[in-house]
Amino acid sequence: MMRKPDSNPLDTLWRCGPVLGTSSSFKKRFSRYRGVGLVLLVPLILILTVLGLVPRQAPIPRPEHASSIQQLQNHPGGVRYAIVFDAGSTGSRIHVFKFNVLPEGLQLITDTFVQLQPGLSAYAGHPDKAAASLKPLLDTAMKTVPKEHQDKTPLSLKATAGLRLLAGGQAIEILDAVRAYLQTFPFRMAPDAVSILDGIEEGAYAWLTLNYLLGKLGKGPEATVAAIDLGGGSVQEAFAMTAAEAKHAPQYYTIKLRGGTSEYTVYVHSYLGYGLMAGRAKIIDEAPKGAGHPCFMKGADSEYVYGGVTHKARAQGGPADPQACSSLSLQTLHVSKPCGKEDIPQDYCTFDGAWRGSPRTGSEYYVSSYFWDKGMETGIIADPKAITWTATPNVSACWAGSGV
């Protein structure tokens, strides 16, 4: 089992090489949120893009949002608020944004952030309980937004892979119950205020947020960085493509985004069911029926509940078998699955039948969410005060294999 490194990690540094690296300019913009900043700021980009602050055009046009949110932009002056719920697969979060309305646009004053667990998908089959789980977050909103502003404050809730993975009509039942519950509060809601973000939206907003914060927008695609966001139910990858790359991309893998004065063709793909929690369920279920699981220690016999489904985890007779566990985990990825027509080279495919194009080398990637958490737990990120951390795949593998 990997653990956090001791206070003096020099031995591992000597073997693996230094991985230190924080960006001071990025740190100044990001210091409130540390490594989870990308995830926490995606709701803000949802508000700001619609309001026309950054970039100059909303990344995914949603004109139906305008009825509630444009009131912020069009107000002649003063203070305004906006509320965004981020309903993730492992927890629900609320952001209450406070803005100054200035002649040149909106100025963010504060972001009141509160989170709780579990997420809405944990209440599959019990929609009323799912809605009621949001009460502590709504209490925060009621306390933060002054009474005289509440009926003018737009509220939206966007859910992600946790609800996308629910079977049948369970997700719709939860959304309907949540919508009805939110409407009992005095905030302003557009007709589509409660909805599920699809994987492309989720990945696109993460890419846009990241490159905005890094000051990369307005330049060519080569100047931008790629984003991989590991959530509980899915993992998203997004990067700007060159004109030559985009020419060969299947249409449903790309989206046009505008940042500053530049337009980008961005590759976006969401691997639904391959987030940290959903992937764990896949690996548990991959073991042959009636056989013990090679990934679990001797004597283990438990249940893992995810998305309202119970997955039974029972160890095999002897000790855990790392090699067999690795092979079993690899099977869940379906790396040999074709990703389109027969003439597409297999190295253009990633896993589970997803197309990604020719192999990319030398690209700069930023990974976030559970990647950061696991990096902290395993010691890849050795400084608990770090905002960002620079590493390479080889360095990360070395640290992981060193037992730290």
C-alpha positions as CSV (number, residue, x, y, z in Angstrom):
1,M,0.0,0.0,0.0
2,M,1.3,3.4,-0.9
3,R,1.5,6.0,1.9
4,K,2.5,9.6,2.4
5,P,6.3,10.0,2.5
6,D,8.2,10.6,5.7
7,S,9.3,14.1,6.5
8,N,12.6,13.6,4.7
9,P,12.0,12.1,1.2
10,L,15.6,12.6,0.0
11,D,16.1,8.9,-0.7
12,T,13.1,8.7,-3.1
13,L,14.1,12.0,-4.7
14,W,17.6,10.6,-5.3
15,R,16.1,7.6,-7.1
16,C,13.2,9.3,-8.9
17,G,14.4,12.8,-9.5
18,P,12.9,16.1,-8.3
19,V,9.2,16.8,-9.1
20,L,8.9,20.1,-7.4
21,G,7.2,22.9,-9.3
22,T,4.7,25.6,-8.5
23,S,3.6,28.5,-10.6
24,S,3.7,31.8,-8.6
25,S,1.3,33.6,-10.9
26,F,-1.1,30.7,-10.9
27,K,-0.7,30.5,-7.2
28,K,-1.8,34.0,-6.7
29,R,-5.0,33.4,-8.6
30,F,-5.6,30.0,-7.1
31,S,-4.4,30.2,-3.5
32,R,-7.9,29.9,-2.0
33,Y,-8.5,26.5,-3.3
34,R,-5.2,24.7,-3.4
35,G,-5.1,21.6,-5.6
36,V,-8.9,21.3,-6.0
37,G,-9.1,24.7,-7.4
38,L,-10.0,23.6,-10.9
39,V,-13.0,21.8,-9.8
40,L,-14.2,24.6,-7.5
41,L,-13.8,27.2,-10.2
42,V,-15.7,25.4,-13.0
43,P,-19.1,26.7,-11.5
44,L,-17.7,30.2,-11.7
45,I,-16.7,29.8,-15.3
46,L,-20.3,28.7,-16.0
47,I,-21.6,32.0,-14.6
48,L,-18.8,34.2,-16.1
49,T,-19.1,32.8,-19.6
50,V,-22.8,33.4,-19.8
51,L,-22.2,36.9,-18.4
52,G,-19.7,37.7,-21.1
53,L,-16.7,38.2,-18.8
54,V,-14.4,35.3,-19.8
55,P,-13.9,34.5,-22.5
56,R,-15.9,36.8,-24.8
57,Q,-18.3,34.1,-26.0
58,A,-19.9,31.4,-24.0
59,P,-18.1,28.1,-24.7
60,I,-21.4,26.2,-25.2
61,P,-24.2,28.5,-26.2
62,R,-27.1,28.2,-23.8
63,P,-29.4,31.2,-24.7
64,E,-32.2,29.8,-22.5
65,H,-30.1,30.7,-19.4
66,A,-30.2,34.4,-20.2
67,S,-33.7,35.0,-18.8
68,S,-32.3,34.8,-15.2
69,I,-28.6,35.5,-15.4
70,Q,-28.6,38.5,-17.7
71,Q,-30.3,40.5,-15.0
72,L,-26.9,40.5,-13.2
73,Q,-25.1,42.0,-16.2
74,N,-27.9,44.5,-17.1
75,H,-28.3,45.9,-13.6
76,P,-27.2,49.5,-13.5
77,G,-25.0,49.1,-10.5
78,G,-24.6,47.8,-7.0
79,V,-24.1,44.3,-5.6
80,R,-25.6,41.1,-7.1
81,Y,-25.4,37.4,-6.2
82,A,-25.5,34.1,-8.1
83,I,-25.9,30.6,-6.8
84,V,-24.5,27.4,-8.5
85,F,-24.9,23.9,-7.2
86,D,-22.3,21.4,-8.3
87,A,-24.0,18.0,-7.9
88,G,-21.1,15.5,-8.3
89,S,-21.1,11.8,-8.0
90,T,-19.5,11.8,-4.5
91,G,-20.9,14.9,-3.1
92,S,-22.9,18.1,-3.5
93,R,-21.4,21.6,-3.3
94,I,-22.8,25.1,-3.4
95,H,-21.1,28.3,-4.5
96,V,-22.7,31.6,-3.6
97,F,-21.0,34.3,-5.7
98,K,-21.1,37.9,-4.8
99,F,-20.4,40.5,-7.6
100,N,-20.0,44.2,-7.9
101,V,-21.8,45.5,-11.0
102,L,-19.5,48.0,-12.6
103,P,-19.9,49.9,-15.9
104,E,-17.2,47.7,-17.5
105,G,-18.6,44.5,-16.2
106,L,-18.9,42.3,-13.1
107,Q,-16.2,42.1,-10.4
108,L,-16.2,39.0,-8.2
109,I,-16.1,39.9,-4.5
110,T,-16.5,36.6,-2.7
111,D,-17.3,32.9,-3.3
112,T,-19.0,31.2,-0.4
113,F,-18.3,27.5,-0.8
114,V,-19.8,24.6,1.2
115,Q,-19.8,20.9,0.4
116,L,-21.3,17.7,1.8
117,Q,-21.5,14.0,1.1
118,P,-22.9,11.8,-0.3
119,G,-24.0,12.9,-3.8
120,L,-27.5,12.9,-5.2
121,S,-26.9,9.5,-6.9
122,A,-26.6,7.8,-3.5
123,Y,-30.3,8.4,-3.1
124,A,-31.3,6.4,-6.2
125,G,-34.9,5.2,-5.7
126,H,-35.4,7.9,-3.0
127,P,-35.8,11.2,-4.8
128,D,-37.3,13.1,-1.9
129,K,-34.3,12.2,0.3
130,A,-32.0,13.3,-2.5
131,A,-33.7,16.7,-2.6
132,A,-33.7,17.0,1.2
133,S,-30.0,16.3,1.3
134,L,-29.4,19.8,-0.1
135,K,-31.0,21.6,2.8
136,P,-27.7,22.4,4.6
137,L,-26.4,24.0,1.4
138,L,-29.6,26.0,0.9
139,D,-29.4,27.2,4.5
140,T,-26.0,28.6,3.5
141,A,-27.5,30.4,0.5
142,M,-30.3,31.9,2.6
143,K,-27.8,33.2,5.2
144,T,-25.4,34.5,2.6
145,V,-27.8,36.3,0.2
146,P,-29.5,39.2,1.9
147,K,-33.3,39.0,1.9
148,E,-33.8,42.0,-0.4
149,H,-31.6,40.3,-3.1
150,Q,-33.0,36.7,-2.9
151,D,-35.8,37.1,-5.5
152,K,-33.3,38.6,-7.9
153,T,-30.6,36.0,-7.4
154,P,-30.3,33.3,-10.2
155,L,-29.9,29.7,-9.0
156,S,-28.9,26.7,-11.0
157,L,-27.9,23.1,-10.2
158,K,-25.8,21.0,-12.6
159,A,-25.3,17.3,-12.0
160,T,-22.5,15.2,-13.6
161,A,-21.7,11.5,-14.1
162,G,-23.2,10.2,-10.9
163,L,-26.7,10.9,-12.2
164,R,-25.7,10.0,-15.8
165,L,-24.9,6.5,-14.6
166,L,-28.2,5.8,-12.9
167,A,-30.4,3.2,-14.5
168,G,-33.9,3.8,-15.9
169,G,-35.7,6.9,-14.9
170,Q,-34.0,7.3,-11.5
171,A,-32.0,10.4,-12.5
172,I,-35.1,12.2,-13.9
173,E,-37.0,11.4,-10.6
174,I,-34.2,12.9,-8.6
175,L,-34.0,16.0,-10.8
176,D,-37.7,16.5,-10.6
177,A,-37.7,16.2,-6.8
178,V,-34.7,18.6,-6.5
179,R,-36.4,21.1,-8.9
180,A,-39.6,21.1,-6.9
181,Y,-37.7,21.5,-3.6
182,L,-35.5,24.4,-4.9
183,Q,-38.7,26.2,-6.1
184,T,-39.9,26.4,-2.5
185,F,-37.0,28.9,-1.9
186,P,-37.2,32.6,-3.0
187,F,-34.4,32.5,-5.6
188,R,-34.9,32.9,-9.3
189,M,-34.7,29.8,-11.5
190,A,-34.7,29.5,-15.3
191,P,-36.8,26.7,-16.8
192,D,-33.6,24.6,-17.3
193,A,-32.0,25.6,-14.0
194,V,-31.8,22.0,-12.8
195,S,-30.2,19.6,-15.3
196,I,-27.4,17.1,-16.0
197,L,-24.2,18.3,-17.8
198,D,-23.2,15.9,-20.5
199,G,-19.6,14.7,-20.7
200,I,-18.7,17.1,-23.4
201,E,-19.9,20.1,-21.4
202,E,-18.1,18.9,-18.3
203,G,-14.8,18.4,-20.2
204,A,-15.1,21.7,-22.1
205,Y,-15.7,23.8,-19.1
206,A,-12.7,22.2,-17.3
207,W,-10.4,22.9,-20.3
208,L,-11.7,26.5,-20.6
209,T,-11.3,27.2,-16.8
210,L,-7.8,25.8,-16.7
211,N,-6.5,27.8,-19.7
212,Y,-8.2,31.0,-18.6
213,L,-6.6,30.7,-15.2
214,L,-3.2,30.1,-16.8
215,G,-3.5,33.0,-19.2
216,K,-3.3,30.8,-22.2
217,L,-6.5,31.9,-24.1
218,G,-6.1,34.2,-27.0
219,K,-3.1,32.4,-28.3
220,G,-2.7,29.4,-30.7
221,P,-3.6,25.8,-29.8
222,E,0.0,25.0,-29.2
223,A,0.1,27.6,-26.4
224,T,-2.7,25.9,-24.5
225,V,-2.5,23.0,-22.1
226,A,-4.5,19.8,-21.9
227,A,-6.9,19.0,-19.1
228,I,-7.8,15.6,-17.5
229,D,-10.3,15.7,-14.7
230,L,-10.9,12.5,-12.7
231,G,-14.3,12.5,-11.0
232,G,-16.1,9.8,-9.1
233,G,-18.3,8.6,-12.0
234,S,-16.3,9.7,-15.1
235,V,-13.0,11.0,-16.3
236,Q,-12.7,13.8,-19.0
237,E,-9.9,14.6,-21.3
238,A,-9.8,17.8,-23.3
239,F,-7.1,19.5,-25.4
240,A,-6.9,22.0,-28.3
241,M,-6.1,20.5,-31.7
242,T,-4.1,21.9,-34.5
243,A,-5.7,22.4,-37.8
244,A,-4.1,19.2,-39.1
245,E,-5.3,17.2,-36.2
246,A,-8.8,18.6,-36.3
247,K,-9.1,17.7,-40.0
248,H,-9.0,14.0,-39.2
249,A,-11.1,14.1,-36.0
250,P,-14.6,12.6,-36.0
251,Q,-17.1,15.4,-35.6
252,Y,-18.6,14.1,-32.3
253,Y,-15.2,14.3,-30.6
254,T,-14.6,18.0,-31.1
255,I,-16.2,21.2,-30.1
256,K,-15.6,24.9,-31.1
257,L,-14.7,27.1,-28.2
258,R,-13.8,30.8,-28.2
259,G,-11.3,32.2,-25.8
260,G,-10.4,35.9,-26.0
261,T,-9.9,36.6,-29.7
262,S,-9.1,33.0,-30.7
263,E,-11.3,30.1,-31.7
264,Y,-10.2,26.6,-30.8
265,T,-11.2,23.2,-32.0
266,V,-11.1,21.2,-28.8
267,Y,-11.0,17.5,-28.5
268,V,-13.3,16.4,-25.6
269,H,-14.2,12.9,-24.4
270,S,-15.8,11.7,-21.3
271,Y,-15.2,8.1,-20.2
272,L,-18.4,7.5,-18.4
273,G,-18.1,4.8,-15.8
274,Y,-14.3,5.2,-15.4
275,G,-14.2,7.7,-12.6
276,L,-12.6,6.7,-9.3
277,M,-15.7,5.3,-7.7
278,A,-17.4,3.9,-10.8
279,G,-14.1,2.3,-11.9
280,R,-13.8,0.6,-8.6
281,A,-17.2,-1.0,-9.1
282,K,-16.1,-2.2,-12.6
283,I,-13.0,-3.9,-11.3
284,I,-15.0,-5.6,-8.5
285,D,-17.5,-6.9,-11.0
286,E,-14.9,-8.1,-13.5
287,A,-13.9,-11.1,-11.3
288,P,-15.5,-14.4,-12.5
289,K,-18.7,-15.3,-10.8
290,G,-18.1,-17.5,-7.8
291,A,-14.4,-16.9,-7.7
292,G,-12.5,-14.8,-5.2
293,H,-11.1,-11.4,-6.2
294,P,-7.3,-11.2,-6.6
295,C,-7.3,-7.5,-5.7
296,F,-8.4,-8.0,-2.1
297,M,-6.4,-9.1,0.9
298,K,-7.0,-12.5,2.4
299,G,-10.2,-12.7,4.4
300,A,-11.8,-9.7,2.8
301,D,-15.6,-10.2,2.4
302,S,-17.5,-6.9,2.0
303,E,-19.9,-4.9,-0.1
304,Y,-19.3,-1.8,-2.1
305,V,-22.4,0.4,-2.9
306,Y,-22.2,2.8,-5.7
307,G,-25.0,4.5,-7.6
308,G,-27.6,2.5,-5.7
309,V,-26.0,-0.9,-6.8
310,T,-24.3,-3.2,-4.4
311,H,-21.1,-4.9,-5.6
312,K,-19.9,-7.9,-3.6
313,A,-16.1,-8.0,-2.9
314,R,-14.7,-11.3,-1.6
315,A,-11.1,-12.2,-1.5
316,Q,-9.7,-15.4,-3.1
317,G,-8.5,-18.2,-0.8
318,G,-4.9,-17.1,-0.6
319,P,-3.3,-13.7,-0.4
320,A,-3.9,-10.9,-2.9
321,D,-2.3,-11.4,-6.3
322,P,-1.0,-8.0,-7.7
323,Q,-0.2,-9.4,-11.1
324,A,-3.7,-11.0,-11.5
325,C,-5.3,-7.8,-10.1
326,S,-3.4,-5.7,-12.7
327,S,-4.5,-7.9,-15.5
328,L,-8.1,-7.9,-14.3
329,S,-8.1,-4.1,-14.0
330,L,-6.7,-3.8,-17.5
331,Q,-9.6,-6.0,-18.9
332,T,-12.1,-3.4,-17.7
333,L,-10.5,-0.8,-20.0
334,H,-11.0,-2.7,-23.2
335,V,-7.9,-1.3,-24.8
336,S,-8.2,-3.4,-27.9
337,K,-11.7,-2.3,-28.7
338,P,-11.8,-0.5,-32.2
339,C,-12.7,3.2,-32.2
340,G,-14.3,3.5,-35.6
341,K,-13.7,2.4,-39.1
342,E,-11.3,-0.5,-39.9
343,D,-8.7,1.8,-41.4
344,I,-8.2,3.7,-38.1
345,P,-4.9,2.6,-36.5
346,Q,-5.4,1.1,-33.1
347,D,-2.9,3.5,-31.5
348,Y,-5.4,6.3,-32.4
349,C,-7.7,4.6,-29.9
350,T,-7.4,5.0,-26.1
351,F,-9.7,2.6,-24.3
352,D,-13.3,1.4,-24.3
353,G,-13.5,2.3,-28.0
354,A,-12.7,6.0,-27.8
355,W,-10.9,7.8,-30.6
356,R,-8.1,10.2,-29.6
357,G,-6.0,10.7,-32.7
358,S,-2.4,10.2,-33.3
359,P,-0.3,9.7,-30.2
360,R,0.7,13.1,-28.6
361,T,4.2,13.6,-27.3
362,G,5.6,16.6,-25.4
363,S,2.2,18.0,-24.5
364,E,1.7,19.7,-21.2
365,Y,-1.2,18.2,-19.2
366,Y,-2.9,19.4,-16.0
367,V,-4.7,16.7,-14.0
368,S,-7.1,17.5,-11.3
369,S,-9.7,16.4,-8.8
370,Y,-9.1,12.8,-7.6
371,F,-5.7,12.8,-9.3
372,W,-4.6,15.5,-6.9
373,D,-6.1,13.7,-3.9
374,K,-4.4,10.4,-4.8
375,G,-1.2,12.3,-5.5
376,M,-1.2,13.7,-2.0
377,E,-2.0,10.3,-0.5
378,T,0.7,8.4,-2.3
379,G,3.5,11.0,-1.9
380,I,3.8,12.0,-5.5
381,I,2.9,15.4,-4.1
382,A,5.2,15.7,-1.2
383,D,4.3,19.2,0.0
384,P,0.9,19.5,1.7
385,K,0.9,23.2,1.1
386,A,1.4,22.9,-2.7
387,I,-1.0,24.6,-5.1
388,T,0.3,22.9,-8.2
389,W,2.9,20.1,-8.7
390,T,5.0,19.2,-11.7
391,A,5.7,15.6,-12.5
392,T,6.2,13.2,-15.4
393,P,4.7,9.8,-15.9
394,N,8.0,8.2,-15.3
395,V,8.6,10.1,-12.0
396,S,5.0,9.3,-10.8
397,A,5.5,5.6,-11.6
398,C,8.8,5.6,-9.8
399,W,7.3,7.2,-6.7
400,A,4.3,4.8,-6.7
401,G,6.6,1.8,-7.1
402,S,8.9,2.9,-4.4
403,G,6.3,2.1,-1.7
404,V,5.9,5.6,-0.5
